[in-house]
Amino acid sequence: MIKLFNTLSKNVEVFKPIDEVVKIYCCGVTVYDLCHLGHARSYISWDVLRRFLIYKNYKVKFVQNFTDIDDKILKRAREENCSMQEVSQKNIIEFHKDMDSLGIMRPDSMPTATNSILSIVELIKILESKGYAYSVDGDVYYSVLKNKNYGQLSNQNIQEQNVNQQGRISVTEKSKKEAPQDFALWKNAKANEPSFNSPWGQGRPGWHIECSAMVKDELGETIDIHLGGSDLIFPHHENEIAQSESANNKKLANYWLHNGMVNVNGQKMSKSLKNFTTIRDLLESGTSPMALRYFVLTVNYRKPLDFTDEALKSASEAWKNINVALSFFDFTKKENLSIEVNETNEFVEETYKDMINYEISQKKIKFTNALNNDLNTAGAIAIIYELAKPLKNFINQFQRIKNLEINTNEKFHLRETLKTLEELTDVLGLKKEAIIIENKINEDQIQSLINKRLLAKKEKDYAEADKIRNSLKEKGVELIDQSPELTTWVRI
């Protein structure tokens, strides 16, 4: 059974869907700029949740919105001397490029705020008719103090809440509100800004109301899972609950999942600290998409994730080993080596077959149990690494030994291991990447450098020894120290 940490209850709970289709809503991006590492962390995590549910034979409807009208978008439009729509559409296209490169499945539906205006207006009208909303000079606000359950998600005392955590409230807006905690549902139109018709005059929706309207439109009044970053717990998700549950008299979501924040070298990622990194910049600097994905999955989704050069390098090396294993056929097909069993004249020993099938079934169970345990992706990756190891070892042998013989039992083991590795990496969204190695060094040169390294180690010049090892690795050669006097190598 799947167990998930529910922010609403503050407990790990057994997941029980409402009906045969699991309904999931994920808060999307405000499309004013390229996506950053925080977005990568969030959407990779939720992609694994979705993939795992599908792997467990659940039907899933996954909805993720775009906020395409916002002060940040309007500011960018003025800076670029173009329309709000042009800024939004450009960044929606770039969003898809980034998410596609990271292997993130596209949502089943991606509604936008500007296409949901009628639903937003209707929802505000319901709240106003029930006494939860009030209008002032074309603005409409939600009256927080009229909701006795307000604060249930963030567990904050209303009087102590940071009402402007997201920095979206103006001085004028504060003066119009009956209470500081009240938040905007509809904003009166400003000069030279896009606006829409409403019973309160021309204007545009507040930030929070759009998600409440889109959840109801796309998935209904009560959904299974609501997703987002932990920075959205308050005020955004708290306000969503207040709006939706006041209007519908029903629970908005049974499970609330939030991912931890991203740090860079131990500091919060922000433009002011000049450590703000986009997904595009990172990938263009040489980090492969799957190495980035692998790195994100090495840490539980609820914990903070610290991006450092060392951590990314380590993840890249670890992913490289798995990628080599996934590329098994790319290596063996060049030499016409097949691991298919010819049923007419080759037989796998039954006891051996049973042993391998049992070992693989146990790995699958451990993999599934890890993800059942609140998406323990680090535990799942440990099983992936176990599966990759014999495949990579065989490739190393295959490259070193000419005319390597392989018996039928070994063929069966390799084939079943590779099949399982492909199956389980797909659950994590890890896809084989092309391996391009330019071997600009021959065997005599390799042996010469090995001899120099052995001499350096004998003379305790370990810096030189490490330098030679790293130099060979950059050329696609991995050294294997068999003993103080013997070092072998493989091409990687």
C-alpha positions as CSV (number, residue, x, y, z in Angstrom):
1,M,0.0,0.0,0.0
2,I,1.1,3.5,-0.8
3,K,1.8,5.8,2.2
4,L,2.1,9.6,1.8
5,F,2.9,12.4,4.2
6,N,-0.2,14.6,4.3
7,T,0.6,18.2,5.2
8,L,-3.0,18.7,6.3
9,S,-2.9,16.0,9.0
10,K,0.9,16.3,9.6
11,N,1.0,12.4,9.4
12,V,2.0,9.7,7.0
13,E,-1.3,8.2,5.8
14,V,-2.3,5.2,3.7
15,F,-3.4,6.5,0.3
16,K,-7.1,5.7,-0.5
17,P,-8.4,7.1,-3.8
18,I,-12.0,8.5,-4.0
19,D,-12.8,6.4,-7.0
20,E,-11.2,4.5,-9.9
21,V,-9.5,7.6,-11.3
22,V,-6.9,9.4,-9.0
23,K,-7.5,13.1,-9.4
24,I,-4.4,15.2,-8.9
25,Y,-3.9,19.0,-9.2
26,C,-0.4,20.5,-9.2
27,C,0.2,24.2,-8.9
28,G,2.0,25.4,-12.0
29,V,4.3,28.2,-12.9
30,T,3.7,31.9,-13.3
31,V,4.9,32.3,-16.9
32,Y,7.1,35.4,-16.8
33,D,10.5,33.7,-17.1
34,L,12.4,30.5,-17.6
35,C,12.0,27.7,-15.1
36,H,14.6,27.4,-12.3
37,L,16.1,24.5,-10.3
38,G,13.2,24.8,-7.8
39,H,10.8,24.0,-10.6
40,A,12.9,21.0,-11.6
41,R,12.9,19.6,-8.1
42,S,9.2,20.0,-7.7
43,Y,8.0,18.7,-11.1
44,I,10.4,15.8,-11.2
45,S,9.2,14.7,-7.8
46,W,5.5,14.8,-8.8
47,D,6.3,13.1,-12.1
48,V,7.6,10.1,-10.1
49,L,4.4,10.1,-8.0
50,R,2.3,10.0,-11.1
51,R,4.5,7.4,-12.8
52,F,4.4,5.2,-9.7
53,L,0.6,5.4,-9.4
54,I,0.4,4.3,-13.0
55,Y,2.9,1.5,-12.3
56,K,0.6,0.4,-9.5
57,N,-2.2,0.2,-12.0
58,Y,-4.1,3.3,-10.9
59,K,-5.8,5.5,-13.5
60,V,-4.6,9.0,-13.1
61,K,-5.9,12.4,-14.2
62,F,-3.1,15.0,-13.7
63,V,-3.9,18.7,-14.0
64,Q,-1.4,21.5,-13.8
65,N,-2.2,25.2,-14.4
66,F,-0.4,28.1,-15.9
67,T,-0.8,31.5,-14.2
68,D,-0.7,33.7,-17.3
69,I,-1.9,37.0,-15.7
70,D,0.2,38.5,-12.9
71,D,2.1,41.6,-11.9
72,K,5.4,39.9,-12.8
73,I,4.1,39.1,-16.3
74,L,2.9,42.6,-16.8
75,K,6.2,44.0,-15.6
76,R,8.1,41.8,-18.0
77,A,5.8,42.8,-20.9
78,R,6.6,46.5,-20.2
79,E,10.3,45.7,-20.1
80,E,10.1,43.9,-23.4
81,N,7.7,46.3,-25.0
82,C,5.2,43.5,-25.8
83,S,1.8,42.2,-24.7
84,M,1.1,40.1,-21.6
85,Q,-0.1,37.3,-24.0
86,E,3.3,37.4,-25.9
87,V,5.3,37.0,-22.6
88,S,3.0,34.2,-21.4
89,Q,3.0,32.2,-24.7
90,K,6.7,32.5,-25.1
91,N,7.4,31.2,-21.6
92,I,4.8,28.4,-21.9
93,I,6.7,27.2,-24.9
94,E,10.0,27.4,-23.0
95,F,8.4,25.6,-20.0
96,H,7.5,22.6,-22.2
97,K,11.1,22.5,-23.7
98,D,12.6,22.3,-20.2
99,M,10.1,19.7,-18.8
100,D,10.3,17.6,-21.9
101,S,14.1,17.5,-21.7
102,L,13.9,16.3,-18.1
103,G,11.6,13.5,-19.1
104,I,8.5,14.9,-17.3
105,M,5.2,13.6,-18.6
106,R,3.0,16.3,-19.9
107,P,-0.1,16.8,-17.7
108,D,-3.5,15.6,-19.0
109,S,-4.7,19.2,-18.9
110,M,-3.0,22.6,-18.5
111,P,-5.6,25.3,-18.0
112,T,-4.7,28.9,-17.8
113,A,-6.1,31.7,-15.6
114,T,-7.2,33.8,-18.6
115,N,-9.2,31.0,-20.0
116,S,-10.9,30.4,-16.7
117,I,-12.3,33.9,-16.1
118,L,-16.0,32.9,-16.3
119,S,-15.5,30.1,-13.7
120,I,-13.5,32.4,-11.5
121,V,-16.2,35.1,-11.5
122,E,-18.9,32.5,-10.7
123,L,-16.9,31.2,-7.8
124,I,-16.5,34.7,-6.4
125,K,-20.2,35.4,-6.8
126,I,-21.0,32.3,-4.7
127,L,-18.5,33.4,-2.0
128,E,-20.1,36.9,-2.0
129,S,-23.6,35.5,-1.7
130,K,-22.6,33.4,1.3
131,G,-21.1,36.3,3.1
132,Y,-17.5,35.2,2.7
133,A,-16.5,38.0,0.3
134,Y,-17.0,41.7,0.1
135,S,-16.4,44.3,-2.6
136,V,-14.7,47.7,-2.2
137,D,-14.4,50.1,-5.2
138,G,-14.2,47.3,-7.8
139,D,-12.0,45.0,-5.6
140,V,-13.3,41.9,-4.0
141,Y,-11.8,40.4,-0.8
142,Y,-12.2,37.1,1.1
143,S,-13.1,37.7,4.7
144,V,-10.7,35.4,6.6
145,L,-12.2,35.9,10.0
146,K,-15.5,34.5,8.9
147,N,-13.9,31.1,8.3
148,K,-13.4,29.3,11.6
149,N,-11.1,26.6,10.0
150,Y,-8.7,29.1,8.4
151,G,-5.1,28.1,9.2
152,Q,-5.8,24.4,9.2
153,L,-3.1,23.6,6.6
154,S,-0.3,25.9,7.8
155,N,-1.3,25.5,11.4
156,Q,-0.8,29.2,12.0
157,N,-2.7,31.4,14.4
158,I,-4.6,33.9,12.3
159,Q,-3.4,36.9,14.3
160,E,0.3,35.8,13.8
161,Q,0.1,35.1,10.1
162,N,2.5,36.8,7.7
163,V,-0.2,38.1,5.4
164,N,2.1,39.3,2.7
165,Q,4.5,36.3,2.5
166,Q,4.5,36.3,-1.3
167,G,5.0,40.1,-1.5
168,R,1.9,40.6,-3.7
169,I,-0.1,43.1,-1.5
170,S,0.1,46.8,-2.3
171,V,-0.3,49.6,0.3
172,T,-3.6,50.7,-1.4
173,E,-5.0,47.1,-1.1
174,K,-4.2,47.0,2.7
175,S,-6.2,50.2,3.3
176,K,-9.3,48.8,1.6
177,K,-9.5,45.5,3.6
178,E,-11.7,45.0,6.7
179,A,-8.9,42.9,8.3
180,P,-5.2,42.6,7.4
181,Q,-5.6,38.8,6.8
182,D,-8.2,39.2,4.0
183,F,-7.0,38.5,0.5
184,A,-8.0,39.6,-3.0
185,L,-10.3,37.6,-5.1
186,W,-10.8,40.2,-7.8
187,K,-8.6,43.3,-8.5
188,N,-10.0,46.5,-10.0
189,A,-8.5,47.3,-13.4
190,K,-5.5,49.6,-13.6
191,A,-4.8,52.0,-16.5
192,N,-3.2,50.4,-19.5
193,E,-3.4,46.9,-18.1
194,P,-5.4,43.9,-19.5
195,S,-8.8,43.4,-17.8
196,F,-11.9,41.4,-18.0
197,N,-15.6,42.0,-17.4
198,S,-17.2,41.2,-14.1
199,P,-20.2,42.2,-11.9
200,W,-17.7,44.5,-10.0
201,G,-16.4,46.2,-13.1
202,Q,-13.4,45.7,-15.3
203,G,-10.6,43.8,-13.5
204,R,-8.6,40.6,-13.2
205,P,-8.5,37.7,-10.7
206,G,-6.4,37.5,-7.6
207,W,-3.7,34.9,-7.5
208,H,-5.4,32.3,-5.2
209,I,-8.9,32.1,-6.7
210,E,-7.7,30.9,-10.1
211,C,-6.6,27.5,-8.7
212,S,-9.8,27.0,-6.8
213,A,-11.8,27.6,-10.1
214,M,-9.6,25.4,-12.2
215,V,-9.6,22.5,-9.7
216,K,-13.4,22.5,-9.7
217,D,-13.6,22.9,-13.5
218,E,-11.1,20.1,-14.3
219,L,-11.5,17.6,-11.5
220,G,-14.6,18.4,-9.4
221,E,-15.2,19.8,-5.9
222,T,-13.1,17.2,-4.0
223,I,-9.9,15.7,-5.4
224,D,-7.5,13.1,-4.2
225,I,-4.1,14.9,-4.2
226,H,-3.0,18.5,-4.3
227,L,0.6,19.2,-5.0
228,G,3.0,22.1,-4.7
229,G,6.2,23.5,-3.1
230,S,6.3,24.0,0.6
231,D,6.5,27.8,0.0
232,L,2.9,27.6,-1.2
233,I,1.5,26.1,2.0
234,F,0.8,29.7,3.2
235,P,-0.8,31.7,1.9
236,H,-1.7,30.2,-1.4
237,H,-2.9,26.7,-0.5
238,E,-4.4,27.9,2.8
239,N,-6.4,30.4,0.7
240,E,-7.4,27.8,-1.8
241,I,-8.9,25.6,0.9
242,A,-10.8,28.6,2.4
243,Q,-12.2,29.6,-1.0
244,S,-13.2,26.2,-2.3
245,E,-14.6,24.8,0.9
246,S,-16.6,27.9,1.7
247,A,-18.1,27.9,-1.7
248,N,-18.6,24.1,-2.2
249,N,-19.2,22.9,1.4
250,K,-16.9,20.0,0.6
251,K,-13.3,19.1,1.4
252,L,-11.0,20.4,-1.4
253,A,-8.3,17.7,-1.3
254,N,-7.8,14.5,0.8
255,Y,-4.0,14.6,0.6
256,W,-1.7,17.7,0.4
257,L,1.9,17.0,-0.6
258,H,4.6,19.6,-0.6
259,N,8.2,19.3,-1.7
260,G,11.2,20.9,0.2
261,M,13.0,24.0,-1.0
262,V,16.2,24.2,-3.1
263,N,19.4,25.7,-1.7
264,V,22.6,26.4,-3.6
265,N,25.8,25.8,-1.7
266,G,23.9,25.9,1.6
267,Q,22.1,29.2,0.9
268,K,18.5,29.8,-0.3
269,M,18.4,30.2,-4.0
270,S,17.6,33.8,-4.9
271,K,18.4,36.4,-7.5
272,S,19.6,38.8,-4.8
273,L,22.3,36.3,-3.7
274,K,23.2,35.8,-7.4
275,N,22.9,32.0,-7.0
276,F,19.7,31.8,-9.1
277,T,20.1,29.1,-11.8
278,T,17.6,28.2,-14.5
279,I,17.2,24.6,-15.8
280,R,18.3,25.8,-19.2
281,D,21.6,27.3,-17.9
282,L,22.4,24.2,-16.0
283,L,21.8,21.9,-18.9
284,E,23.7,24.1,-21.3
285,S,26.7,24.1,-18.9
286,G,27.1,20.4,-19.5
287,T,25.0,18.6,-16.9
288,S,22.8,16.0,-18.7
289,P,19.1,16.1,-18.1
290,M,19.0,12.6,-16.6
291,A,22.0,13.4,-14.3
292,L,19.9,16.3,-13.0
293,R,16.9,14.1,-12.6
294,Y,18.9,11.4,-10.9
295,F,20.4,14.0,-8.5
296,V,16.9,15.3,-7.5
297,L,15.8,11.8,-6.7
298,T,18.7,11.1,-4.4
299,V,17.0,13.2,-1.7
300,N,13.5,12.6,-0.3
301,Y,11.1,15.1,-1.9
302,R,10.1,16.7,1.5
303,K,13.7,17.5,2.5
304,P,15.7,20.6,1.4
305,L,17.9,19.9,-1.6
306,D,21.3,21.5,-1.8
307,F,22.8,22.0,-5.2
308,T,26.6,22.0,-5.2
309,D,29.1,21.4,-7.9
310,E,30.4,18.4,-5.9
311,A,26.9,16.9,-5.5
312,L,26.0,17.3,-9.1
313,K,29.3,15.8,-10.2
314,S,28.8,12.8,-7.9
315,A,25.3,12.3,-9.3
316,S,26.6,12.6,-12.8
317,E,29.1,9.8,-12.2
318,A,26.5,7.6,-10.6
319,W,24.1,8.2,-13.4
320,K,26.8,7.4,-15.9
321,N,27.2,3.9,-14.5
322,I,23.5,3.3,-14.7
323,N,23.3,4.7,-18.2
324,V,26.1,2.4,-19.3
325,A,24.1,-0.6,-18.0
326,L,21.0,0.7,-19.9
327,S,23.1,1.0,-23.0
328,F,24.0,-2.8,-22.8
329,F,22.8,-3.6,-26.3
330,D,24.6,-0.6,-27.7
331,F,27.9,-2.1,-26.6
332,T,27.3,-5.8,-27.4
333,K,25.5,-5.4,-30.8
334,K,28.6,-3.8,-32.3
335,E,30.3,-7.2,-31.9
336,N,27.2,-9.2,-32.8
337,L,26.9,-10.6,-29.3
338,S,23.3,-11.7,-28.5
339,I,21.9,-12.5,-25.1
340,E,18.8,-14.0,-26.6
341,V,18.3,-17.6,-25.8
342,N,17.8,-19.9,-28.8
343,E,15.0,-22.1,-27.7
344,T,15.9,-24.9,-30.1
345,N,19.3,-25.7,-28.8
346,E,19.9,-23.7,-25.6
347,F,18.4,-24.5,-22.2
348,V,18.5,-22.5,-19.0
349,E,18.9,-24.7,-16.0
350,E,15.6,-24.6,-14.1
351,T,17.2,-24.2,-10.7
352,Y,19.3,-21.3,-12.0
353,K,16.2,-19.8,-13.6
354,D,14.3,-20.0,-10.4
355,M,17.1,-18.5,-8.5
356,I,17.4,-15.5,-10.8
357,N,13.7,-15.0,-11.0
358,Y,13.5,-15.0,-7.2
359,E,16.4,-12.5,-6.8
360,I,14.8,-10.2,-9.4
361,S,11.3,-10.5,-7.7
362,Q,12.9,-9.5,-4.4
363,K,14.5,-6.4,-5.9
364,K,11.2,-5.4,-7.4
365,I,9.5,-5.8,-4.1
366,K,12.2,-3.7,-2.4
367,F,11.9,-1.0,-5.1
368,T,8.1,-0.9,-4.7
369,N,8.3,-0.8,-0.9
370,A,10.7,2.1,-1.1
371,L,8.3,4.2,-3.2
372,N,5.3,3.0,-1.1
373,N,7.1,4.6,1.8
374,D,6.3,8.2,1.0
375,L,8.2,8.1,-2.3
376,N,11.5,7.1,-0.9
377,T,13.3,7.6,-4.2
378,A,16.8,7.2,-2.6
379,G,15.8,3.7,-1.6
380,A,14.5,3.0,-5.0
381,I,17.7,4.2,-6.6
382,A,19.7,1.9,-4.4
383,I,17.9,-1.0,-6.1
384,I,18.5,0.5,-9.5
385,Y,22.2,0.5,-8.8
386,E,22.1,-3.1,-7.7
387,L,20.5,-4.1,-11.0
388,A,23.0,-2.0,-13.1
389,K,26.1,-3.5,-11.4
390,P,26.2,-6.9,-13.1
391,L,25.4,-5.4,-16.5
392,K,28.2,-2.8,-16.2
393,N,30.6,-5.5,-15.0
394,F,29.9,-7.6,-18.0
395,I,30.4,-4.7,-20.4
396,N,33.8,-4.1,-18.7
397,Q,34.8,-7.7,-19.2
398,F,33.4,-7.7,-22.8
399,Q,35.6,-4.7,-23.7
400,R,38.7,-6.2,-22.1
401,I,38.5,-9.8,-23.2
402,K,38.4,-10.8,-26.9
403,N,36.0,-13.5,-27.9
404,L,34.4,-13.5,-24.5
405,E,32.3,-16.7,-24.0
406,I,28.9,-16.5,-22.4
407,N,26.8,-19.5,-21.4
408,T,23.0,-19.8,-21.6
409,N,22.5,-19.3,-17.9
410,E,24.5,-16.0,-18.0
411,K,22.5,-14.9,-21.0
412,F,19.3,-15.4,-19.1
413,H,20.6,-13.5,-16.1
414,L,21.7,-10.5,-18.2
415,R,18.6,-10.4,-20.2
416,E,16.2,-10.5,-17.2
417,T,18.3,-8.0,-15.3
418,L,18.3,-5.6,-18.2
419,K,14.6,-6.0,-18.7
420,T,14.0,-5.2,-15.0
421,L,16.4,-2.3,-15.0
422,E,14.5,-0.8,-17.9
423,E,11.2,-1.3,-16.2
424,L,12.1,0.2,-12.9
425,T,14.1,3.2,-14.3
426,D,11.0,4.0,-16.4
427,V,9.1,4.3,-13.1
428,L,11.6,6.9,-12.0
429,G,11.5,8.6,-15.4
430,L,15.3,7.8,-16.0
431,K,15.8,7.3,-19.7
432,K,18.9,6.0,-21.5
433,E,21.1,8.8,-22.9
434,A,23.4,8.5,-25.9
435,I,27.0,7.6,-24.9
436,I,29.5,9.3,-27.1
437,I,33.1,8.5,-26.3
438,E,36.0,9.8,-28.3
439,N,38.9,7.5,-27.4
440,K,41.9,9.6,-28.3
441,I,44.4,7.4,-26.5
442,N,45.6,3.9,-27.5
443,E,46.5,0.9,-25.3
444,D,50.2,1.6,-25.3
445,Q,49.6,5.2,-24.1
446,I,47.2,3.9,-21.5
447,Q,49.8,1.4,-20.1
448,S,52.5,4.0,-20.1
449,L,50.3,6.3,-18.0
450,I,49.4,3.5,-15.7
451,N,53.1,2.8,-15.1
452,K,53.8,6.4,-14.3
453,R,50.9,6.4,-11.9
454,L,52.2,3.3,-10.1
455,L,55.6,4.9,-9.8
456,A,54.0,8.1,-8.4
457,K,52.1,6.1,-5.8
458,K,55.3,4.2,-4.9
459,E,56.9,7.6,-4.3
460,K,53.8,8.7,-2.3
461,D,53.1,11.4,-4.9
462,Y,49.4,10.9,-4.6
463,A,48.4,14.2,-6.2
464,E,50.2,13.1,-9.4
465,A,48.6,9.7,-9.2
466,D,45.1,11.2,-8.9
467,K,45.9,13.6,-11.8
468,I,46.7,10.7,-14.1
469,R,43.6,8.8,-13.0
470,N,41.4,11.8,-13.7
471,S,43.1,12.5,-17.0
472,L,42.4,8.9,-18.2
473,K,38.8,9.1,-17.0
474,E,38.3,12.2,-19.1
475,K,39.4,10.2,-22.1
476,G,37.0,7.4,-21.3
477,V,39.3,5.1,-19.4
478,E,38.6,3.9,-15.9
479,L,41.4,2.4,-13.8
480,I,40.9,-0.6,-11.5
481,D,43.5,-1.1,-8.8
482,Q,43.8,-4.8,-8.3
483,S,46.7,-4.5,-5.9
484,P,49.5,-2.0,-5.0
485,E,51.5,-3.4,-8.0
486,L,48.7,-4.2,-10.5
487,T,46.3,-1.8,-12.2
488,T,43.9,-2.8,-15.0
489,W,41.6,-0.6,-17.0
490,V,38.3,-0.5,-18.9
491,R,36.9,1.9,-21.4
492,I,33.8,3.6,-20.2
